[in-house]
Amino acid sequence: MRKPIIAGNWKMFKTISEAKTLASEIVEGVKGVEGAEIVICPPFTALSEVSKVIKNSNVILGAQNMHWEKEGAYTGEISRNFLFDIGCQYVIIGHSERRQYFGETNKTCNLKVKSALEFGLKPILCVGETLAERESGKTFEIVENHLKGGLKEIPPEKMKCVVIAYEPVWAIGTGKTATPEQAEEVQKYIRKLVAEIYSEKIAEEIRIQYGGSVKPENIKDLMAQPDIDGALVGGASLKAETFVKIVRFNL
């Protein structure tokens, strides 16, 4: 049985003091929840302080991005070592906004996935199509391209630490959400691809999140789908009330 994973991506929001307050409210709101893995991904500036707030709770720390090198002359970048040192267990890789605005490619995503796994961080690899790509019938092609590119040369034994997040770009921050049936169609396809690349066993074990305007109002219907194992939550993770409701979807 795959344990659901609900991750909050705070993006470029929350000062340190705001992040500490939000993290504290989330910790309080999800006390006693055992049926889901709960991850929050604050901005880099707040990671250290949030790590202290969530210590000894059931909330796990994640980061929004990382560089693939351990260290070096890479001005403005954050390495896996820094994240691990702060207490991160997860890192988001290849988010559509990274691909769209900052030139992220399958190659750089793959380097980051390899680096994260090498150092004991669990990557949340994002895949997904734009509205134009969906309307032109390229959804499966794009998802396959992102998935195979991001997982290139990742050995089977490392896949137990990988989470896939299907994010239809047209549903991120737009208020539009893929219907549960639309999301399930693609998530089922992703699981089929993982089975082809690796094995049926690995495909059955890997967790695949849905991301794209996830809200308390739609989480239950999304999670009812057999191949949706959690959510990568954006805007709704910026308020404790809405994020806690999402986490507690089945309670």
Backbone as CSV, one residue per row, in Angstrom:
resi,resn,N_x,N_y,N_z,CA_x,CA_y,CA_z,C_x,C_y,C_z
1,MET,0.843,-1.204,0.000,0.000,0.000,0.000,0.876,1.251,0.000
2,ARG,0.651,2.126,-0.968,1.448,3.349,-1.070,0.928,4.396,-0.087
3,LYS,1.819,4.951,0.716,1.431,5.975,1.681,1.322,7.321,0.971
4,PRO,0.188,8.000,1.033,0.048,9.298,0.368,1.105,10.295,0.846
5,ILE,1.528,11.161,-0.053,2.470,12.222,0.299,1.896,13.561,-0.140
6,ILE,1.671,14.428,0.822,1.139,15.770,0.566,2.262,16.762,0.812
7,ALA,2.667,17.491,-0.215,3.777,18.440,-0.097,3.304,19.855,-0.417
8,GLY,3.690,20.788,0.411,3.355,22.195,0.185,4.543,22.940,-0.384
9,ASN,4.364,23.511,-1.576,5.404,24.308,-2.231,5.079,25.777,-2.018
10,TRP,5.840,26.426,-1.133,5.544,27.809,-0.776,6.048,28.816,-1.807
11,LYS,6.807,28.345,-2.778,7.315,29.198,-3.867,8.024,30.438,-3.293
12,MET,7.900,31.590,-3.927,8.595,32.785,-3.443,7.655,33.611,-2.561
13,PHE,7.228,32.964,-1.472,6.363,33.606,-0.495,6.914,33.316,0.901
14,LYS,6.593,34.172,1.839,6.875,34.032,3.266,8.290,34.466,3.663
15,THR,8.328,35.541,4.444,9.571,35.943,5.100,9.881,34.914,6.187
16,ILE,11.010,35.049,6.832,11.374,34.088,7.876,10.325,34.062,8.992
17,SER,9.918,35.229,9.457,8.939,35.267,10.557,7.591,34.703,10.103
18,GLU,7.184,35.026,8.892,5.924,34.494,8.368,5.989,32.979,8.198
19,ALA,7.145,32.503,7.742,7.325,31.065,7.526,7.281,30.306,8.851
20,LYS,7.893,30.865,9.871,7.878,30.220,11.190,6.448,30.131,11.730
21,THR,5.691,31.190,11.545,4.297,31.194,12.009,3.477,30.150,11.269
22,LEU,3.616,30.127,9.947,2.864,29.166,9.143,3.247,27.738,9.498
23,ALA,4.531,27.482,9.618,4.999,26.138,9.949,4.456,25.691,11.306
24,SER,4.464,26.609,12.270,3.954,26.305,13.604,2.465,25.959,13.568
25,GLU,1.717,26.711,12.785,0.273,26.463,12.668,0.002,25.126,11.977
26,ILE,0.815,24.796,10.986,0.652,23.515,10.287,0.974,22.354,11.226
27,VAL,2.078,22.473,11.957,2.456,21.422,12.912,1.316,21.154,13.886
28,GLU,0.729,22.222,14.388,-0.381,22.076,15.336,-1.591,21.424,14.671
29,GLY,-1.858,21.824,13.431,-3.053,21.348,12.732,-2.997,19.906,12.273
30,VAL,-1.793,19.371,12.094,-1.679,17.997,11.576,-1.241,17.002,12.652
31,LYS,-1.254,17.433,13.895,-0.889,16.523,14.980,-1.740,15.262,14.919
32,GLY,-1.090,14.134,15.058,-1.825,12.876,15.086,-2.099,12.264,13.732
33,VAL,-1.805,12.992,12.653,-2.032,12.436,11.314,-0.939,11.424,11.004
34,GLU,-1.335,10.197,10.753,-0.372,9.138,10.454,-0.578,8.536,9.069
35,GLY,-1.698,8.849,8.448,-2.033,8.223,7.171,-1.426,8.876,5.955
36,ALA,-0.644,9.936,6.152,-0.019,10.616,5.012,1.329,11.179,5.439
37,GLU,2.256,11.236,4.492,3.540,11.896,4.718,3.347,13.366,4.391
38,ILE,3.761,14.238,5.295,3.502,15.674,5.169,4.824,16.409,4.977
39,VAL,4.949,17.129,3.868,6.194,17.829,3.536,5.883,19.301,3.284
40,ILE,6.711,20.189,3.805,6.587,21.609,3.452,7.914,22.088,2.876
41,CYS,7.818,22.928,1.831,8.997,23.411,1.112,9.019,24.940,1.119
42,PRO,9.564,25.537,2.171,9.680,26.993,2.252,10.773,27.507,1.319
43,PRO,10.867,28.838,1.163,11.990,29.396,0.405,13.305,29.141,1.154
44,PHE,14.416,29.207,0.435,15.725,28.902,1.016,16.013,29.686,2.295
45,THR,15.629,30.979,2.309,15.971,31.842,3.445,15.325,31.375,4.750
46,ALA,14.215,30.647,4.644,13.473,30.245,5.837,13.716,28.794,6.244
47,LEU,14.448,28.038,5.442,14.601,26.611,5.703,15.159,26.314,7.095
48,SER,16.217,27.013,7.473,16.876,26.730,8.742,15.944,26.963,9.921
49,GLU,15.244,28.082,9.909,14.341,28.400,11.025,13.128,27.483,11.042
50,VAL,12.591,27.173,9.881,11.430,26.264,9.816,11.829,24.875,10.297
51,SER,13.056,24.477,10.006,13.555,23.179,10.467,13.456,23.067,11.988
52,LYS,13.753,24.154,12.678,13.664,24.160,14.141,12.218,24.065,14.605
53,VAL,11.333,24.737,13.889,9.916,24.753,14.270,9.284,23.375,14.158
54,ILE,9.650,22.627,13.109,8.993,21.341,12.856,9.728,20.156,13.491
55,LYS,10.813,20.439,14.179,11.579,19.363,14.815,10.688,18.564,15.769
56,ASN,10.816,17.248,15.728,10.052,16.334,16.591,8.556,16.328,16.274
57,SER,8.188,16.798,15.073,6.780,16.728,14.648,6.672,15.719,13.512
58,ASN,5.466,15.578,12.972,5.255,14.671,11.842,5.326,15.405,10.504
59,VAL,5.900,16.612,10.523,6.076,17.407,9.297,7.535,17.312,8.858
60,ILE,7.747,17.097,7.570,9.085,16.885,7.003,9.482,18.102,6.180
61,LEU,10.770,18.433,6.194,11.265,19.602,5.467,11.713,19.230,4.056
62,GLY,11.334,20.068,3.105,11.785,19.905,1.724,12.232,21.239,1.163
63,ALA,12.971,21.207,0.061,13.432,22.421,-0.621,12.806,22.492,-2.002
64,GLN,12.857,23.674,-2.592,12.189,23.904,-3.879,13.094,23.676,-5.085
65,ASN,14.390,23.530,-4.846,15.336,23.383,-5.953,16.713,23.118,-5.354
66,MET,17.663,22.744,-6.190,19.047,22.567,-5.737,19.961,22.537,-6.956
67,HIS,21.256,22.740,-6.720,22.257,22.551,-7.765,22.785,21.131,-7.659
68,TRP,23.282,20.606,-8.781,23.735,19.212,-8.769,25.153,19.032,-8.228
69,GLU,25.927,20.114,-8.158,27.284,19.998,-7.641,27.315,20.123,-6.117
70,LYS,28.276,19.451,-5.520,28.436,19.485,-4.069,28.803,20.886,-3.587
71,GLU,29.695,21.549,-4.318,30.135,22.910,-4.004,30.854,23.468,-5.217
72,GLY,31.176,24.750,-5.190,31.909,25.321,-6.312,31.555,26.762,-6.587
73,ALA,32.112,27.288,-7.666,31.908,28.690,-8.037,30.613,28.832,-8.829
74,TYR,29.496,28.713,-8.121,28.167,28.795,-8.745,27.356,29.839,-7.987
75,THR,27.651,31.098,-8.260,27.053,32.212,-7.539,25.528,32.114,-7.525
76,GLY,24.973,32.227,-6.333,23.521,32.233,-6.184,22.874,30.869,-6.087
77,GLU,23.654,29.803,-6.182,23.086,28.454,-6.156,23.165,27.827,-4.757
78,ILE,22.365,26.799,-4.562,22.307,26.071,-3.291,22.587,24.599,-3.566
79,SER,23.530,24.018,-2.828,23.900,22.629,-3.089,23.105,21.660,-2.224
80,ARG,23.157,20.411,-2.620,22.479,19.346,-1.875,23.009,19.262,-0.449
81,ASN,24.311,19.516,-0.279,24.934,19.457,1.047,24.313,20.470,1.992
82,PHE,24.084,21.681,1.466,23.485,22.733,2.290,22.095,22.303,2.751
83,LEU,21.327,21.729,1.822,19.956,21.313,2.135,19.947,20.198,3.170
84,PHE,20.804,19.228,2.979,20.881,18.101,3.903,21.300,18.587,5.286
85,ASP,22.249,19.530,5.316,22.774,20.067,6.569,21.674,20.782,7.361
86,ILE,20.766,21.431,6.660,19.669,22.159,7.304,18.610,21.195,7.847
87,GLY,18.522,20.028,7.218,17.523,19.059,7.662,16.503,18.668,6.616
88,CYS,16.740,19.058,5.368,15.811,18.688,4.295,15.884,17.187,4.017
89,GLN,14.732,16.608,3.760,14.670,15.215,3.318,14.212,15.103,1.867
90,TYR,13.471,16.111,1.409,12.947,16.118,0.042,13.422,17.363,-0.703
91,VAL,13.427,17.280,-2.028,13.705,18.450,-2.859,12.890,18.353,-4.150
92,ILE,12.218,19.444,-4.489,11.444,19.512,-5.729,12.410,19.755,-6.884
93,ILE,12.265,18.980,-7.946,13.152,19.120,-9.111,12.325,19.211,-10.387
94,GLY,12.657,20.203,-11.217,12.004,20.328,-12.523,10.605,20.887,-12.487
95,HIS,10.287,21.668,-11.454,8.967,22.310,-11.423,8.763,23.111,-12.696
96,SER,7.541,23.164,-13.168,7.260,23.826,-14.458,7.732,25.271,-14.468
97,GLU,7.677,25.940,-13.318,8.138,27.328,-13.269,9.654,27.411,-13.426
98,ARG,10.363,26.407,-12.959,11.810,26.339,-13.181,12.100,26.108,-14.665
99,ARG,11.316,25.251,-15.279,11.508,24.974,-16.708,11.143,26.201,-17.545
100,GLN,10.042,26.858,-17.186,9.525,27.973,-17.983,10.351,29.248,-17.852
101,TYR,10.736,29.588,-16.612,11.375,30.886,-16.376,12.893,30.822,-16.237
102,PHE,13.436,29.658,-15.896,14.851,29.600,-15.562,15.637,28.586,-16.386
103,GLY,15.069,28.159,-17.493,15.810,27.338,-18.436,16.101,25.918,-17.995
104,GLU,15.338,25.424,-17.014,15.539,24.039,-16.572,15.253,23.083,-17.731
105,THR,16.094,22.094,-17.897,15.931,21.116,-18.977,15.901,19.707,-18.400
106,ASN,15.573,18.738,-19.241,15.622,17.349,-18.798,17.030,16.986,-18.322
107,LYS,18.039,17.524,-19.005,19.419,17.219,-18.647,19.761,17.726,-17.250
108,THR,19.413,18.986,-16.958,19.726,19.526,-15.634,18.878,18.840,-14.558
109,CYS,17.636,18.515,-14.893,16.790,17.790,-13.941,17.412,16.439,-13.608
110,ASN,17.905,15.764,-14.619,18.514,14.453,-14.431,19.762,14.549,-13.554
111,LEU,20.582,15.562,-13.789,21.770,15.770,-12.966,21.383,16.005,-11.507
112,LYS,20.311,16.754,-11.305,19.858,17.052,-9.948,19.278,15.819,-9.265
113,VAL,18.506,15.035,-10.001,17.944,13.806,-9.433,19.076,12.879,-8.996
114,LYS,20.058,12.699,-9.862,21.203,11.842,-9.534,21.931,12.354,-8.292
115,SER,22.176,13.649,-8.248,22.912,14.245,-7.143,22.142,14.119,-5.835
116,ALA,20.842,14.378,-5.887,20.013,14.277,-4.689,20.039,12.861,-4.130
117,LEU,19.841,11.885,-4.995,19.812,10.491,-4.567,21.160,10.041,-4.012
118,GLU,22.220,10.538,-4.627,23.578,10.196,-4.184,23.833,10.652,-2.749
119,PHE,23.155,11.749,-2.377,23.412,12.347,-1.059,22.305,12.060,-0.050
120,GLY,21.341,11.236,-0.427,20.297,10.852,0.523,19.086,11.754,0.560
121,LEU,18.968,12.663,-0.414,17.763,13.478,-0.524,16.777,12.786,-1.465
122,LYS,15.499,12.923,-1.181,14.471,12.300,-2.011,13.919,13.331,-3.005
123,PRO,14.117,13.108,-4.296,13.628,14.067,-5.287,12.143,13.903,-5.588
124,ILE,11.463,15.030,-5.731,10.100,15.060,-6.254,10.237,15.586,-7.682
125,LEU,10.244,14.687,-8.649,10.469,15.055,-10.050,9.147,15.445,-10.706
126,CYS,9.093,16.688,-11.199,7.854,17.207,-11.796,7.827,17.002,-13.305
127,VAL,6.675,16.591,-13.802,6.455,16.430,-15.239,5.086,16.995,-15.573
128,GLY,4.922,17.465,-16.809,3.599,17.966,-17.176,3.614,18.837,-18.410
129,GLU,2.442,18.971,-19.012,2.297,19.647,-20.292,1.634,21.018,-20.152
130,THR,1.882,21.882,-21.124,1.216,23.176,-21.184,-0.167,23.008,-21.811
131,LEU,-0.953,24.079,-21.782,-2.281,24.027,-22.387,-2.184,23.791,-23.895
132,ALA,-1.232,24.486,-24.544,-1.059,24.316,-25.996,-0.690,22.876,-26.335
133,GLU,0.168,22.286,-25.520,0.584,20.901,-25.753,-0.573,19.936,-25.538
134,ARG,-1.401,20.213,-24.531,-2.576,19.350,-24.298,-3.555,19.461,-25.459
135,GLU,-3.806,20.696,-25.890,-4.791,20.906,-26.956,-4.322,20.351,-28.288
136,SER,-3.009,20.203,-28.451,-2.489,19.634,-29.698,-2.253,18.125,-29.585
137,GLY,-2.739,17.546,-28.477,-2.656,16.095,-28.316,-1.286,15.567,-27.943
138,LYS,-0.437,16.420,-27.352,0.931,16.006,-27.046,1.166,15.680,-25.565
139,THR,0.102,15.563,-24.798,0.250,15.345,-23.355,1.155,14.157,-23.041
140,PHE,0.840,12.992,-23.591,1.611,11.793,-23.284,3.053,11.902,-23.781
141,GLU,3.225,12.539,-24.931,4.571,12.715,-25.496,5.439,13.567,-24.578
142,ILE,4.883,14.670,-24.087,5.629,15.575,-23.219,5.946,14.910,-21.884
143,VAL,4.951,14.255,-21.320,5.150,13.580,-20.034,6.211,12.490,-20.154
144,GLU,6.171,11.735,-21.231,7.172,10.688,-21.446,8.560,11.293,-21.589
145,ASN,8.649,12.394,-22.321,9.921,13.083,-22.516,10.505,13.558,-21.187
146,HIS,9.669,14.181,-20.354,10.115,14.667,-19.047,10.528,13.513,-18.141
147,LEU,9.718,12.462,-18.145,9.972,11.343,-17.243,11.243,10.589,-17.617
148,LYS,11.358,10.211,-18.881,12.538,9.460,-19.315,13.801,10.307,-19.225
149,GLY,13.690,11.599,-19.537,14.844,12.482,-19.434,15.289,12.662,-17.996
150,GLY,14.324,12.842,-17.087,14.652,13.072,-15.688,15.186,11.839,-14.983
151,LEU,14.759,10.652,-15.443,15.157,9.406,-14.779,16.287,8.668,-15.504
152,LYS,16.868,9.311,-16.494,17.924,8.652,-17.270,19.052,8.151,-16.361
153,GLU,19.360,6.872,-16.500,20.467,6.225,-15.767,20.265,6.183,-14.253
154,ILE,19.029,6.371,-13.794,18.751,6.187,-12.372,18.557,4.693,-12.137
155,PRO,19.365,4.069,-11.287,19.267,2.623,-11.089,17.976,2.222,-10.374
156,PRO,17.481,1.034,-10.629,16.221,0.573,-10.033,16.193,0.663,-8.510
157,GLU,17.313,0.358,-7.877,17.332,0.336,-6.413,17.156,1.723,-5.796
158,LYS,17.350,2.775,-6.596,17.182,4.141,-6.094,15.741,4.647,-6.238
159,MET,14.940,3.946,-7.028,13.609,4.447,-7.352,12.665,4.482,-6.158
160,LYS,12.960,3.721,-5.123,12.096,3.738,-3.944,12.132,5.096,-3.239
161,CYS,13.149,5.895,-3.554,13.288,7.223,-2.941,12.764,8.346,-3.835
162,VAL,12.282,8.003,-5.023,11.818,9.013,-5.984,10.303,9.168,-5.905
163,VAL,9.845,10.409,-5.943,8.417,10.722,-6.071,8.229,11.440,-7.402
164,ILE,7.192,11.084,-8.143,6.860,11.787,-9.384,5.671,12.706,-9.122
165,ALA,5.735,13.924,-9.624,4.604,14.842,-9.499,4.110,15.207,-10.895
166,TYR,2.884,14.808,-11.202,2.292,15.217,-12.484,1.641,16.575,-12.301
167,GLU,2.157,17.546,-13.030,1.644,18.912,-12.954,1.248,19.410,-14.328
168,PRO,-0.027,19.362,-14.662,-0.446,19.993,-15.906,-0.242,21.506,-15.767
169,VAL,0.654,22.061,-16.562,1.053,23.459,-16.394,-0.151,24.394,-16.492
170,TRP,-1.116,24.021,-17.307,-2.311,24.860,-17.494,-3.183,24.926,-16.244
171,ALA,-2.894,24.093,-15.252,-3.700,24.084,-14.034,-2.973,24.681,-12.840
172,ILE,-1.748,25.172,-13.044,-0.965,25.686,-11.923,-1.224,27.173,-11.742
173,GLY,-1.827,27.519,-10.609,-2.077,28.919,-10.289,-3.138,29.576,-11.146
174,THR,-3.858,28.794,-11.927,-4.867,29.359,-12.820,-6.275,29.221,-12.255
175,GLY,-6.404,28.401,-11.215,-7.740,28.115,-10.699,-8.375,26.945,-11.423
176,LYS,-7.793,26.580,-12.573,-8.282,25.414,-13.306,-7.646,24.165,-12.704
177,THR,-8.413,23.127,-12.612,-7.877,21.869,-12.112,-8.229,20.788,-13.115
178,ALA,-7.290,19.911,-13.371,-7.627,18.746,-14.180,-8.725,17.988,-13.447
179,THR,-9.693,17.477,-14.171,-10.700,16.656,-13.510,-10.000,15.419,-12.945
180,PRO,-10.594,14.800,-11.942,-9.985,13.575,-11.416,-9.719,12.551,-12.518
181,GLU,-10.615,12.495,-13.502,-10.457,11.544,-14.599,-9.293,11.926,-15.510
182,GLN,-9.126,13.227,-15.791,-7.996,13.684,-16.604,-6.681,13.411,-15.897
183,ALA,-6.639,13.707,-14.600,-5.420,13.473,-13.835,-5.093,11.988,-13.782
184,GLU,-6.100,11.172,-13.527,-5.889,9.732,-13.415,-5.387,9.135,-14.726
185,GLU,-5.909,9.633,-15.841,-5.478,9.117,-17.145,-3.967,9.265,-17.321
186,VAL,-3.446,10.444,-16.951,-2.014,10.693,-17.114,-1.204,9.968,-16.039
187,GLN,-1.720,9.950,-14.824,-0.972,9.286,-13.747,-0.866,7.776,-14.011
188,LYS,-1.921,7.213,-14.568,-1.895,5.798,-14.939,-0.859,5.568,-16.037
189,TYR,-0.773,6.512,-16.968,0.214,6.423,-18.046,1.631,6.501,-17.484
190,ILE,1.843,7.379,-16.498,3.155,7.500,-15.867,3.547,6.181,-15.202
191,ARG,2.607,5.577,-14.516,2.894,4.305,-13.847,3.239,3.221,-14.874
192,LYS,2.539,3.256,-16.003,2.813,2.305,-17.090,4.224,2.520,-17.639
193,LEU,4.625,3.786,-17.794,5.968,4.096,-18.279,7.037,3.600,-17.307
194,VAL,6.800,3.812,-16.014,7.761,3.349,-15.002,7.903,1.835,-15.066
195,ALA,6.783,1.151,-15.304,6.823,-0.314,-15.426,7.653,-0.733,-16.635
196,GLU,7.537,0.021,-17.729,8.296,-0.297,-18.947,9.786,-0.018,-18.755
197,ILE,10.103,1.077,-18.070,11.501,1.452,-17.860,12.150,0.544,-16.817
198,TYR,11.418,0.231,-15.775,11.975,-0.535,-14.653,11.268,-1.892,-14.509
199,SER,10.178,-1.925,-13.753,9.463,-3.178,-13.543,8.070,-2.889,-13.001
200,GLU,7.205,-3.870,-13.073,5.856,-3.731,-12.519,5.930,-3.466,-11.012
201,LYS,6.860,-4.124,-10.340,6.999,-3.963,-8.890,7.333,-2.519,-8.528
202,ILE,8.316,-1.949,-9.221,8.701,-0.565,-8.956,7.555,0.382,-9.300
203,ALA,6.856,0.102,-10.389,5.725,0.934,-10.793,4.615,0.922,-9.745
204,GLU,4.401,-0.217,-9.124,3.365,-0.329,-8.104,3.766,0.366,-6.813
205,GLU,5.063,0.461,-6.588,5.546,1.042,-5.334,5.743,2.553,-5.401
206,ILE,6.046,3.079,-6.581,6.368,4.507,-6.690,5.133,5.360,-6.444
207,ARG,5.346,6.482,-5.772,4.234,7.394,-5.491,4.199,8.503,-6.537
208,ILE,2.996,8.760,-7.035,2.798,9.784,-8.067,1.801,10.814,-7.539
209,GLN,2.280,12.030,-7.361,1.428,13.111,-6.872,0.722,13.800,-8.043
210,TYR,-0.362,14.500,-7.698,-0.970,15.426,-8.651,-0.725,16.840,-8.142
211,GLY,-0.378,17.757,-9.042,-0.199,19.155,-8.666,-0.875,20.066,-9.667
212,GLY,-1.650,21.016,-9.189,-2.322,21.958,-10.090,-3.631,22.425,-9.500
213,SER,-3.587,23.548,-8.741,-4.777,24.119,-8.100,-5.506,23.113,-7.217
214,VAL,-4.710,22.389,-6.418,-5.300,21.472,-5.441,-5.865,22.287,-4.283
215,LYS,-7.100,21.968,-3.892,-7.794,22.697,-2.834,-8.521,21.707,-1.921
216,PRO,-8.951,22.168,-0.746,-9.731,21.279,0.123,-10.977,20.739,-0.581
217,GLU,-11.511,21.531,-1.510,-12.759,21.143,-2.183,-12.571,20.011,-3.191
218,ASN,-11.352,19.825,-3.712,-11.187,18.787,-4.744,-10.254,17.651,-4.344
219,ILE,-9.606,17.768,-3.179,-8.599,16.767,-2.817,-9.199,15.372,-2.660
220,LYS,-10.381,15.276,-2.090,-10.961,13.953,-1.843,-11.241,13.222,-3.151
221,ASP,-11.798,13.951,-4.135,-12.091,13.324,-5.431,-10.807,12.928,-6.157
222,LEU,-9.774,13.768,-6.049,-8.493,13.442,-6.678,-7.879,12.205,-6.034
223,MET,-7.894,12.173,-4.716,-7.267,11.067,-3.997,-8.046,9.756,-4.124
224,ALA,-9.265,9.843,-4.588,-10.062,8.623,-4.795,-9.602,7.848,-6.026
225,GLN,-8.800,8.496,-6.874,-8.313,7.840,-8.085,-7.199,6.846,-7.741
226,PRO,-7.189,5.685,-8.362,-6.242,4.629,-7.969,-4.771,4.955,-8.168
227,ASP,-4.436,5.870,-9.092,-3.026,6.151,-9.358,-2.565,7.505,-8.835
228,ILE,-3.399,8.173,-8.054,-3.009,9.444,-7.433,-2.655,9.173,-5.974
229,ASP,-1.394,9.401,-5.651,-0.873,9.032,-4.334,-0.556,10.236,-3.459
230,GLY,-1.089,11.386,-3.815,-0.804,12.569,-3.021,-0.918,13.814,-3.861
231,ALA,-0.469,14.931,-3.299,-0.607,16.207,-3.993,0.603,17.088,-3.742
232,LEU,0.980,17.835,-4.777,1.968,18.903,-4.643,1.157,20.187,-4.663
233,VAL,1.053,20.816,-3.505,0.111,21.918,-3.300,0.835,23.250,-3.359
234,GLY,0.313,24.176,-4.152,0.907,25.501,-4.263,0.209,26.511,-3.378
235,GLY,-0.671,27.311,-3.973,-1.332,28.407,-3.253,-2.024,27.996,-1.972
236,ALA,-2.667,26.837,-1.982,-3.413,26.394,-0.795,-2.509,25.972,0.348
237,SER,-1.189,25.886,0.093,-0.266,25.536,1.182,0.225,26.773,1.923
238,LEU,-0.175,27.960,1.449,0.294,29.204,2.055,-0.565,29.643,3.231
239,LYS,-1.654,28.917,3.476,-2.499,29.151,4.647,-2.646,27.834,5.388
240,ALA,-2.396,27.869,6.675,-2.454,26.638,7.461,-3.833,25.995,7.376
241,GLU,-4.859,26.802,7.424,-6.222,26.261,7.423,-6.499,25.391,6.203
242,THR,-6.137,25.894,5.013,-6.426,25.134,3.796,-5.478,23.947,3.634
243,PHE,-4.217,24.137,3.985,-3.268,23.023,3.842,-3.613,21.882,4.794
244,VAL,-3.974,22.221,6.013,-4.338,21.192,6.992,-5.566,20.425,6.528
245,LYS,-6.524,21.124,5.944,-7.721,20.443,5.433,-7.347,19.456,4.316
246,ILE,-6.403,19.844,3.490,-5.952,18.947,2.415,-5.275,17.725,3.009
247,VAL,-4.397,17.949,3.973,-3.697,16.838,4.616,-4.690,15.876,5.265
248,ARG,-5.735,16.440,5.854,-6.727,15.645,6.586,-7.895,15.236,5.676
249,PHE,-7.628,15.055,4.394,-8.692,14.792,3.424,-9.534,13.565,3.752
250,ASN,-8.944,12.580,4.407,-9.672,11.326,4.658,-10.045,11.150,6.122
251,LEU,-9.946,12.231,6.893,-10.264,12.139,8.327,-11.595,12.802,8.633
